[in-house]
């Protein structure tokens, strides 16, 4: 089972995103290809989860459809890969001894945090019970979040609209269907192995925006960032995004603060930095679109935060650059999450 679980996770979180990213971007940088493909797969999941939830559909049938759709797009992407449209790695830079040391320190600190989260922390409150209970109830009942996680009683569609629309807990139910591992084990023990390193990788990408030609400074900033995260989590229990990521990184609140908000911000900064390169801008818009749309899937708080990011940053960007033709792109990125915000408000 352990081998099969590893195979499934590599396919779902690695191979399929790589193929989908290559299909959507057509052979750009590897990290953009992976990010685009991963969040595009989340968008497909959300597009299936909402109607299956409303129709009291089968979780296992939805899993099959997700595999067919994403697998077909990934195969198309690899067909492009075979024809030479390969994701291009970033230009290689020589690593100095100090940079290697800083990288080793950062990796060691991330590993310590991952092990601490998996083996040494537990937070049992309403959020934890709701996320894990939803994942387990969906798996046992073969539905998409239609049974109340605290009572096990069948509920009407959108009985708790914020948590029903943001279908992130059901994702581990799908992984449980594919692997045979209990969804709560996947939620609490397996997914943080990917979530915590991804959060720090995005933080590193943001730091590289400030030091594009000084990798050592960015790595040193990452080390400080990790240490500050641990310090804040220790001194501000249950009140900060850092605490959420250290204690229970599988919840939507943790992913919102540590992954989604920084990732949207990084893409917006890169759009500004590449405004003289139309091809690079087109690539970044293609990545920003699924990232923003996948926010509907992660957490209800992103229904409001992502539109605010787009409005504030986009407003300053448009006033400064006079690129008024980008207004429809900002609207397209923010429209689904904005509609989700209106649904939950009214």
C-alpha positions in Angstrom: 0.0 0.0 0.0 2.9 2.4 0.8 4.4 1.9 -2.7 1.0 2.3 -4.4 0.3 5.5 -2.3 3.7 6.9 -3.4 2.9 6.1 -7.1 -0.5 7.8 -6.9 0.9 10.9 -5.2 3.6 11.2 -7.8 1.1 10.9 -10.6 -1.5 13.3 -9.0 0.9 15.9 -7.7 3.7 15.6 -10.1 3.2 13.9 -13.5 -0.3 15.1 -14.2 0.5 18.8 -13.3 3.6 18.6 -15.4 1.6 17.3 -18.4 -1.3 19.8 -17.9 1.1 22.7 -17.4 3.0 21.8 -20.6 -0.4 21.6 -22.5 -1.5 25.0 -21.2 1.8 26.9 -21.4 3.5 25.2 -24.4 6.9 24.6 -23.0 7.9 27.5 -20.7 9.9 27.5 -17.5 9.6 24.3 -15.4 8.4 25.9 -12.2 5.7 27.9 -14.0 4.7 24.8 -15.9 4.3 22.8 -12.6 2.4 25.6 -10.9 0.1 26.1 -13.8 -0.6 22.4 -14.2 -1.2 21.9 -10.4 -3.7 24.7 -10.0 -5.4 23.8 -13.3 -6.0 20.3 -11.9 -7.5 22.0 -8.8 -9.8 24.0 -11.0 -11.0 20.9 -12.7 -11.6 19.3 -9.3 -13.6 22.4 -8.1 -15.6 22.4 -11.4 -16.7 18.8 -10.8 -17.1 19.1 -7.0 -19.7 21.8 -7.0 -22.3 20.1 -9.3 -21.6 16.7 -7.7 -22.2 18.2 -4.3 -25.5 19.8 -5.5 -26.7 16.6 -7.2 -25.7 14.3 -4.4 -23.4 12.6 -6.9 -20.9 9.8 -6.3 -17.4 10.8 -5.1 -15.9 7.8 -6.8 -17.6 8.6 -10.1 -16.3 12.2 -9.8 -12.8 10.8 -9.1 -12.9 8.8 -12.3 -14.0 11.8 -14.3 -11.3 13.9 -12.8 -8.7 11.3 -13.7 -10.0 11.1 -17.2 -10.1 14.8 -17.8 -6.8 15.7 -16.2 -5.1 12.6 -17.6 -6.3 13.4 -21.1 -5.0 17.0 -20.9 -1.7 15.7 -19.4 -1.3 13.2 -22.2 -1.8 16.0 -24.7 0.8 18.0 -22.9 3.3 15.1 -23.0 2.6 14.7 -26.7 3.6 18.4 -27.1 6.7 17.5 -25.0 7.6 14.7 -27.4 7.3 17.2 -30.3 9.9 19.4 -28.7 7.8 21.9 -26.7 9.7 21.2 -23.5 9.5 23.2 -20.3 12.6 25.3 -20.3 14.7 25.2 -17.1 15.9 28.6 -15.7 19.5 29.6 -16.8 22.0 27.7 -14.7 24.0 29.8 -12.2 27.1 28.6 -10.4 26.4 27.9 -6.8 29.0 29.3 -4.3 30.0 27.5 -1.1 28.0 30.0 1.0 24.9 29.5 -1.1 25.1 25.8 -0.7 25.5 26.2 3.0 22.4 28.5 3.2 20.4 26.1 1.1 21.4 23.2 3.4 20.3 25.2 6.5 17.0 26.2 4.9 16.3 22.6 3.9 17.2 21.3 7.4 14.9 23.9 9.0 12.0 23.0 6.7 12.5 19.3 7.4 12.5 20.0 11.1 9.2 21.9 10.8 7.6 19.2 8.7 8.6 16.5 11.2 7.3 18.6 14.1 4.0 19.2 12.3 3.5 15.5 11.5 4.8 14.0 14.8 4.5 16.6 17.5 1.5 18.8 17.0 -2.3 18.4 17.3 -5.1 21.0 17.2 -8.5 19.6 17.8 -11.1 22.4 17.4 -14.1 23.1 15.2 -11.9 23.8 12.1 -9.9 20.6 12.4 -13.1 18.6 13.1 -14.9 20.1 10.1 -12.1 19.6 7.6 -11.2 16.1 8.7 -14.8 15.2 9.4 -15.8 16.4 5.9 -13.1 14.4 4.3 -13.9 11.2 6.2 -17.7 11.6 5.7 -17.4 12.1 2.0 -15.2 9.0 1.7 -17.5 6.7 3.8 -20.8 7.9 2.2 -19.5 8.2 -1.4 -20.8 11.8 -1.6 -19.2 15.2 -2.0 -19.7 16.9 1.3 -23.4 16.2 1.7 -23.2 14.7 5.2 -22.7 16.9 8.2 -19.1 16.2 9.6 -20.2 16.5 13.2 -23.4 14.4 13.1 -23.3 12.3 10.0 -26.8 13.5 9.0 -27.6 14.0 5.3 -27.9 17.7 4.6 -29.5 19.8 1.7 -27.2 21.2 -0.9 -25.0 24.1 0.2 -26.1 23.7 3.8 -22.8 25.5 4.8 -22.1 27.4 1.6 -18.6 28.7 2.4 -17.3 25.2 3.3 -19.3 23.5 0.6 -17.9 25.7 -2.2 -14.3 25.5 -1.0 -14.0 21.8 -1.6 -10.4 21.4 -0.3 -11.3 18.7 2.3 -12.9 16.5 -0.4 -9.5 16.5 -2.3 -8.1 14.2 0.3 -11.2 12.0 0.0 -10.4 11.7 -3.7 -6.8 10.8 -2.9 -8.2 8.2 -0.4 -10.3 6.7 -3.2 -7.2 6.4 -5.4 -4.7 5.2 -2.7 -6.9 3.2 -0.2 -5.4 5.3 2.6 -7.9 6.9 5.1 -8.5 10.5 4.1 -7.7 11.9 7.6 -4.2 10.2 7.4 -3.7 11.8 4.0 -4.9 15.1 5.3 -2.8 15.3 8.5 0.2 13.2 7.6 0.8 13.0 3.9 -0.2 16.4 2.4 1.9 18.5 4.8 4.9 16.8 3.2 4.1 18.8 0.1 2.4 21.8 1.5 5.1 23.1 3.9 7.9 22.9 1.3 5.7 24.5 -1.3 4.9 27.4 1.0 8.6 28.1 1.6 9.4 27.7 -2.1 6.9 30.4 -2.9 8.4 32.6 -0.2 11.8 32.1 -1.9 10.4 33.1 -5.2 9.1 36.3 -3.7 12.5 37.0 -2.2 14.1 36.5 -5.6 11.9 39.3 -6.9 13.8 41.7 -4.6 17.3 40.1 -5.2 17.0 38.7 -8.7 20.8 38.5 -9.1 21.7 37.7 -5.5 20.7 34.2 -4.8 22.7 34.2 -1.5 20.7 37.1 -0.1 17.4 35.4 -1.1 18.5 32.2 0.6 19.5 34.1 3.7 16.2 35.9 3.7 14.5 32.5 3.4 16.3 31.2 6.5 15.2 34.3 8.4 11.7 33.8 7.1 11.6 30.3 8.4 12.9 31.3 11.8 10.5 34.2 12.1 7.6 31.8 11.1 8.5 29.5 14.0 8.9 32.4 16.4 5.6 33.9 15.5 3.9 30.5 15.7 5.3 30.0 19.2 4.4 33.4 20.6 1.1 34.0 18.9 -0.9 30.8 19.2 -4.0 30.4 17.2 -4.0 34.0 15.9 -1.6 34.0 13.0 -1.1 32.4 9.6 2.3 31.2 10.8 0.7 29.3 13.6 -1.7 27.6 11.3 1.1 26.5 9.0 3.3 25.1 11.8 0.5 23.3 13.7 -2.0 22.1 11.1 -0.9 23.0 7.6 -3.7 21.0 5.9 -6.5 23.5 6.7 -7.7 26.1 4.2 -6.6 28.9 6.6 -3.0 27.7 6.5 -2.9 27.3 2.8 -4.5 30.8 2.3 -1.8 32.6 4.3 1.2 30.5 3.4 0.6 29.6 -0.2 -2.2 31.3 -2.1 -1.8 34.9 -1.0 2.0 35.0 -1.5 1.7 33.1 -4.8 -0.8 35.6 -6.3 1.3 38.4 -5.1 4.5 36.9 -6.7 2.7 36.5 -10.0 1.5 40.1 -9.9 5.0 41.3 -9.1 6.4 39.3 -12.0 3.8 40.7 -14.3 5.0 44.2 -13.4 8.6 43.3 -13.8 8.0 41.6 -17.2 5.8 44.4 -18.7 8.4 45.0 -21.5 8.3 41.3 -22.5 4.9 40.4 -24.1 5.7 36.7 -24.3 6.6 36.5 -20.6 3.5 38.4 -19.7 1.3 36.1 -21.6 2.8 33.1 -19.8 2.3 34.7 -16.4 -1.3 35.6 -17.2 -1.9 31.9 -18.1 -0.5 30.9 -14.7 -2.3 33.6 -12.7 -5.7 32.6 -14.2 -5.8 29.0 -12.8 -4.2 30.1 -9.5 -6.9 32.7 -8.9 -9.7 30.4 -10.0 -8.3 27.6 -7.7 -8.7 30.0 -4.8 -12.4 29.1 -4.9 -11.3 25.5 -4.1 -9.0 26.3 -1.2 -10.7 28.5 1.3 -13.7 30.8 1.6 -11.5 33.6 3.0 -9.8 33.8 -0.5 -13.2 34.7 -2.0 -12.5 38.2 -0.6 -8.7 38.4 -0.3 -7.9 37.5 -3.9 -10.2 40.1 -5.5 -8.8 42.7 -3.1 -5.2 41.7 -4.2 -6.2 42.0 -7.8 -8.0 45.4 -7.3 -5.3 47.0 -5.2 -2.3 45.8 -7.1 -4.1 46.0 -10.5 -5.2 49.5 -9.8 -1.7 50.8 -9.1 -0.3 48.7 -12.0 -2.8 50.2 -14.5 -2.4 53.8 -13.3 1.4 53.5 -13.5 1.7 51.6 -16.8 -1.4 52.8 -18.6 -1.9 49.2 -19.9 -5.7 49.5 -19.9 -5.9 46.5 -22.2 -5.1 44.3 -19.2 -8.3 45.2 -17.4 -10.3 42.3 -18.9 -7.5 39.9 -17.8 -7.8 41.2 -14.2 -11.5 40.8 -14.4 -11.3 37.3 -15.8 -8.9 36.3 -13.0 -11.1 37.7 -10.2 -14.6 36.9 -11.6 -15.1 33.4 -10.1 -13.8 34.2 -6.7 -15.8 37.5 -6.7 -19.0 35.5 -7.6 -18.2 33.1 -4.7 -17.9 36.1 -2.4 -21.3 37.3 -3.5 -22.9 33.9 -3.0 -21.6 33.6 0.5 -22.6 37.2 1.4 -26.1 37.2 0.0 
